[in-house]
Structures are given as structure tokens and as C-alpha cells.
Amino acid sequence: MDCVLKLASKKAVVIFSKSTCCMCYAIKRLFYEQGVSPMVYELDELLNGREIERALVRLGCSGPTLPAVFIGGKLVGSTKNLLTLHINGSLEKMLKDAGALWL
């Protein structure tokens, strides 16, 4: 779990993803289209990917676990949470507060 928190604090926006997951792709595109350059960890390409995914579950990521998004080192959640924040307008403020957006 400490490994995940350490990785999650390396950049303003960190996404734990799988390269074959369509929802992971959609969330990454959401950030790229807003001008945010997240740190992305593709768990299916990492030797300790399964271990990281189990740690994400222990941190509170729930069904589906991925994508798991951290903003400013804090777990925001998965697709449903991110889309809700985006639609209600609070995602932009979170990104600005974390230093991921400047406009």
C-alpha cells in the first residue's frame, strides 16, 4: 500500500490503468483533452501490477478497480467518480488546486 501512495504522489495526476481497458482509455483521454499530462501506470505491463491492484482495493477502490485516479496524491476513484466530477464542474477546480491545470 505504501508503494501505491508513493507512486500516487509523484505527479499532480496519477492514473493506474490497464492498456487493454476501454474505460481506462476514456479517462486518460479526458485528462489529455483538458491539457493535463498524467503519470500513467499500466498495471498489465508492470511485474508487480497485480500487487498494486490489490493495494488499490485495500485503499478503497471498488468495482471496477481500474482506472484508479489520484489527484494531488489523494484517491479520487474510478470512472464513475471522475465523470461525475467532470459533469458537475468540480474536476477542473481539483486539477487547478493540484497544479495540473494553470488556466
HELIX and SHEET records of a PDB file:
HELIX    1   1 ASP A    2  ALA A    8  1                                   7    
HELIX    2   2 CYS A   22  GLU A   33  1                                  12    
HELIX    3   3 LEU A   43  GLU A   45  5                                   3    
HELIX    4   4 GLY A   49  LEU A   59  1                                  11    
HELIX    5   5 THR A   79  ASN A   88  1                                  10    
HELIX    6   6 SER A   90  ALA A   98  1                                   9    
SHEET    1   A 4 MET A  39  GLU A  42  0                                        
SHEET    2   A 4 VAL A  13  SER A  17  1                                        
SHEET    3   A 4 ALA A  68  ILE A  71 -1                                        
SHEET    4   A 4 LYS A  74  GLY A  77 -1                                        
END                                                                             
